[in-house]
C-alpha cells in the first residue's frame, strides 16, 4: 500500500470521544486528504510546509522528475507523478526513484506498468466511462480515480456523475480543485465519494493554508434515518484503514 493510501485511511478514520481523565485535545481533522500539484522540488517543499499531505508532479513533457522524487523520498515526503502516458520502463524508473504513486490515463497506460504492490496507481477518470468499464475497475484495486471538474458552481448532474464513478467502480475519488474552493463545495465532494483533493497548479502558500482550514471546517457526514452516515465512502478506503491498522500493530 502506498503512503498516500495510508494517509487517506488515517484521515477517513473517525475516532470517538476520549474517555477518562486527562482526555487529550485533538487537532481538528481535515475532511479529506489535501495534495498539491507542483512543478519542481522547491514548489513541492513549499506546498508541504503550507500543510499539504502529499505533492503531485505534473511535468509538461513525458519525462518524470526522477531527481526531485528521490530527494523528497529521502525526507519521507509523500510524492507522486501525473503523466500523460505510462509504460513499463517508466514505471520501473519511478519505483527506483521512490515515487509513492502515479496518475495516468486508461488508454495510455500499459498493463504491465500497474503494480500496486510496488507503487500506488490512480487512474484519470471522466463521466465518459461506461458502466461496464467502471465495474471492471474494482478487481484492479486502484488507489483512486482522479477527476478534473470544469470551473464554476457544480450542478446536481455533475455531482451525480461523481457518485456514479465512485459507486460503480467501488473506488474512492481524488478531485482537482481550485484552492479557493468553498467549504460547501468541499462538503459536496466528500459526500459524493471524494477521499482527497488536489489543489491546482500554481497555488500559493497562503492559498494552500486556506484550503487546509476549509477542509477542517467541512461538517461531519449527515446521518440517515438508521443513524448511518450517508456520505459515500467506497469500501476500498475501509480496506486501506484495516491494512493500516495491521501495519501499526506489527510496528508495535
C-alpha positions as CSV (number, residue, x, y, z in Angstrom):
1,X,0.0,0.0,0.0
2,X,1.3,3.5,-0.8
3,X,1.9,6.1,1.8
4,X,-0.8,8.2,0.0
5,X,-3.4,5.5,0.7
6,X,-2.2,5.1,4.3
7,X,-2.6,8.9,4.9
8,X,-6.1,8.8,3.3
9,X,-7.1,6.0,5.6
10,X,-5.9,7.9,8.7
11,X,-7.9,11.0,7.7
12,X,-11.0,8.9,7.0
13,X,-10.7,7.2,10.3
14,X,-13.2,8.8,12.7
15,X,-12.1,8.4,16.3
16,X,-14.7,8.5,19.1
17,X,-14.6,11.0,22.0
18,X,-11.8,10.4,24.6
19,X,-12.9,8.6,27.7
20,X,-11.5,9.0,31.2
21,X,-9.3,11.5,33.0
22,X,-6.8,13.7,31.1
23,X,-8.5,13.5,27.8
24,X,-6.3,14.9,25.0
25,X,-7.5,17.8,22.9
26,X,-7.2,16.6,19.3
27,X,-6.5,18.9,16.4
28,X,-9.5,19.4,14.1
29,X,-9.1,16.8,11.3
30,X,-9.5,17.6,7.7
31,X,-12.5,16.1,5.9
32,X,-10.3,14.8,3.1
33,X,-6.6,14.5,2.3
34,X,-5.1,17.5,0.6
35,X,-2.4,17.2,-2.1
36,X,-1.0,19.9,-4.4
37,X,0.1,19.9,-8.0
38,X,3.7,21.1,-8.3
39,X,6.3,21.6,-11.0
40,X,9.7,21.2,-9.2
41,X,11.3,20.3,-5.9
42,X,11.2,23.8,-4.5
43,X,7.4,24.2,-5.1
44,X,6.9,20.7,-3.6
45,X,8.6,21.5,-0.4
46,X,6.8,24.9,-0.2
47,X,3.5,23.0,-0.5
48,X,4.3,20.6,2.2
49,X,5.4,23.4,4.5
50,X,2.0,25.1,3.8
51,X,0.1,22.0,5.0
52,X,-0.2,19.7,2.0
53,X,-0.3,16.0,2.9
54,X,1.3,15.0,-0.5
55,X,2.5,16.5,-3.7
56,X,1.9,15.5,-7.3
57,X,4.4,16.4,-10.0
58,X,2.7,17.1,-13.4
59,X,5.6,17.7,-15.9
60,X,5.0,19.4,-19.2
61,X,6.8,16.7,-21.1
62,X,6.8,12.9,-20.9
63,X,9.8,12.6,-18.5
64,X,9.0,12.3,-14.8
65,X,11.1,14.4,-12.3
66,X,13.1,11.4,-11.0
67,X,15.8,13.6,-9.2
68,X,13.1,15.5,-7.3
69,X,11.3,12.4,-6.4
70,X,14.5,10.8,-5.0
71,X,15.3,13.9,-2.9
72,X,11.8,14.1,-1.4
73,X,11.7,10.4,-0.7
74,X,14.9,10.8,1.5
75,X,12.9,13.3,3.6
76,X,9.9,11.0,3.8
77,X,7.7,13.4,1.8
78,X,4.8,11.6,0.0
79,X,5.2,12.4,-3.7
80,X,3.7,11.1,-6.9
81,X,3.7,11.8,-10.6
82,X,0.9,12.6,-13.0
83,X,1.9,11.5,-16.5
84,X,0.2,11.7,-19.9
85,X,1.3,8.1,-20.7
86,X,2.9,5.3,-18.7
87,X,4.8,2.3,-19.9
88,X,6.6,-0.5,-18.1
89,X,10.1,1.2,-18.3
90,X,8.9,4.5,-17.0
91,X,7.1,2.7,-14.1
92,X,10.3,0.9,-13.2
93,X,12.2,4.2,-13.2
94,X,9.5,5.8,-10.9
95,X,9.7,2.9,-8.5
96,X,13.5,3.1,-8.3
97,X,13.3,6.9,-7.7
98,X,11.0,6.3,-4.7
99,X,7.8,7.6,-6.3
100,X,4.9,6.7,-4.0
101,X,2.1,6.8,-6.6
102,X,1.4,7.6,-10.2
103,X,-1.6,9.1,-12.1
104,X,-2.2,8.2,-15.7
105,X,-5.0,7.8,-18.3
106,X,-6.5,4.5,-19.0
107,X,-5.9,4.5,-22.7
108,X,-2.2,5.4,-22.5
109,X,-1.2,3.1,-19.6
110,X,0.5,-0.3,-20.3
111,X,-1.0,-3.1,-18.1
112,X,2.4,-4.2,-17.0
113,X,3.1,-0.7,-15.6
114,X,0.5,-1.2,-13.0
115,X,1.7,-3.0,-9.8
116,X,0.1,-1.7,-6.6
117,X,2.4,-3.8,-4.5
118,X,5.3,-1.6,-5.6
119,X,3.7,1.8,-6.3
120,X,0.2,3.1,-5.9
121,X,-1.8,3.8,-9.1
122,X,-4.6,6.3,-9.7
123,X,-6.5,6.5,-13.0
124,X,-7.6,9.7,-14.7
125,X,-11.4,9.3,-15.0
126,X,-14.3,11.1,-16.6
127,X,-18.0,10.8,-16.9
128,X,-17.5,9.2,-20.3
129,X,-16.5,5.9,-18.7
130,X,-19.4,3.5,-19.3
131,X,-20.9,1.3,-16.5
132,X,-19.1,-1.9,-17.7
133,X,-15.7,-0.2,-17.6
134,X,-16.3,1.2,-14.1
135,X,-17.4,-2.1,-12.7
136,X,-14.3,-3.8,-14.2
137,X,-12.0,-1.4,-12.3
138,X,-12.8,-3.0,-8.9
139,X,-10.6,-6.1,-9.2
140,X,-7.6,-3.9,-10.2
141,X,-7.5,-2.5,-6.7
142,X,-6.6,1.0,-7.9
143,X,-6.0,3.6,-5.2
144,X,-8.3,6.1,-6.7
145,X,-9.9,7.8,-9.7
146,X,-8.6,11.3,-10.4
147,X,-11.2,13.8,-11.7
148,X,-10.8,17.3,-13.0
149,X,-14.0,19.3,-12.8
150,X,-15.0,22.2,-15.0
151,X,-14.9,25.6,-13.3
152,X,-17.9,27.3,-11.8
153,X,-20.6,26.0,-9.4
154,X,-21.2,22.3,-9.5
155,X,-24.6,21.2,-10.8
156,X,-26.6,18.3,-9.4
157,X,-26.0,16.5,-12.7
158,X,-22.2,16.8,-12.2
159,X,-22.5,15.6,-8.6
160,X,-24.4,12.5,-9.7
161,X,-21.7,11.8,-12.2
162,X,-19.2,11.8,-9.4
163,X,-21.4,9.5,-7.3
164,X,-21.7,7.1,-10.3
165,X,-17.9,7.0,-10.8
166,X,-17.3,6.2,-7.1
167,X,-20.1,3.7,-6.6
168,X,-19.9,1.7,-9.9
169,X,-16.1,1.4,-9.6
170,X,-16.1,0.9,-5.8
171,X,-13.1,3.2,-5.9
172,X,-12.5,6.5,-4.0
173,X,-12.2,9.7,-5.9
174,X,-9.4,12.3,-5.9
175,X,-10.7,15.6,-7.2
176,X,-8.6,18.5,-8.6
177,X,-10.0,21.7,-7.0
178,X,-9.4,25.4,-7.0
179,X,-7.5,26.3,-3.8
180,X,-10.2,28.9,-3.1
181,X,-13.0,26.2,-3.0
182,X,-15.7,27.0,-0.5
183,X,-16.5,24.7,2.4
184,X,-19.9,23.9,0.9
185,X,-18.3,22.8,-2.3
186,X,-15.8,20.6,-0.4
187,X,-18.7,19.0,1.5
188,X,-20.4,18.1,-1.7
189,X,-17.3,16.4,-3.0
190,X,-16.8,14.5,0.2
191,X,-20.4,13.3,0.2
192,X,-20.0,12.3,-3.5
193,X,-17.2,9.8,-2.8
194,X,-14.1,12.0,-2.8
195,X,-11.4,11.0,-0.2
196,X,-8.8,13.5,-1.3
197,X,-8.5,16.8,-3.2
198,X,-5.6,18.1,-5.2
199,X,-5.0,21.9,-5.3
200,X,-4.5,23.2,-8.8
201,X,-1.0,24.1,-10.1
202,X,0.3,27.5,-9.1
203,X,-1.4,27.7,-5.7
204,X,0.4,30.0,-3.3
205,X,1.4,29.0,0.3
206,X,-1.4,31.2,1.7
207,X,-4.0,29.6,-0.6
208,X,-2.9,26.1,0.4
209,X,-3.1,27.1,4.1
210,X,-6.6,28.5,3.5
211,X,-7.7,25.3,1.8
212,X,-6.5,23.3,4.8
213,X,-8.7,25.4,7.0
214,X,-11.6,25.0,4.7
215,X,-11.2,21.2,4.8
216,X,-11.2,21.3,8.6
217,X,-14.4,23.3,8.5
218,X,-16.3,20.7,6.5
219,X,-19.0,19.3,8.8
220,X,-19.2,15.6,9.5
221,X,-21.4,13.4,7.2
222,X,-25.1,13.7,7.9
223,X,-26.9,10.7,9.5
224,X,-29.6,8.8,7.7
225,X,-32.8,7.5,9.3
226,X,-31.0,4.5,10.7
227,X,-28.2,6.6,12.1
228,X,-25.7,5.7,9.4
229,X,-23.5,8.3,7.7
230,X,-24.8,9.0,4.2
231,X,-21.5,10.2,2.7
232,X,-20.4,7.8,0.0
233,X,-17.1,6.2,1.1
234,X,-16.1,3.3,-1.2
235,X,-15.1,0.1,0.6
236,X,-11.5,0.4,-0.7
237,X,-11.0,3.2,1.9
238,X,-12.1,0.9,4.7
239,X,-9.8,-1.9,3.4
240,X,-6.9,0.6,3.4
241,X,-7.7,1.5,7.0
242,X,-7.7,-2.1,8.1
243,X,-4.3,-2.7,6.4
244,X,-3.0,0.5,8.0
245,X,-4.1,-0.7,11.5
246,X,-2.4,-4.1,10.8
247,X,0.8,-2.2,10.0
248,X,0.5,-0.2,13.2
249,X,0.1,-3.4,15.2
250,X,3.1,-5.0,13.6
251,X,5.2,-2.0,14.3
252,X,4.4,-2.2,18.0
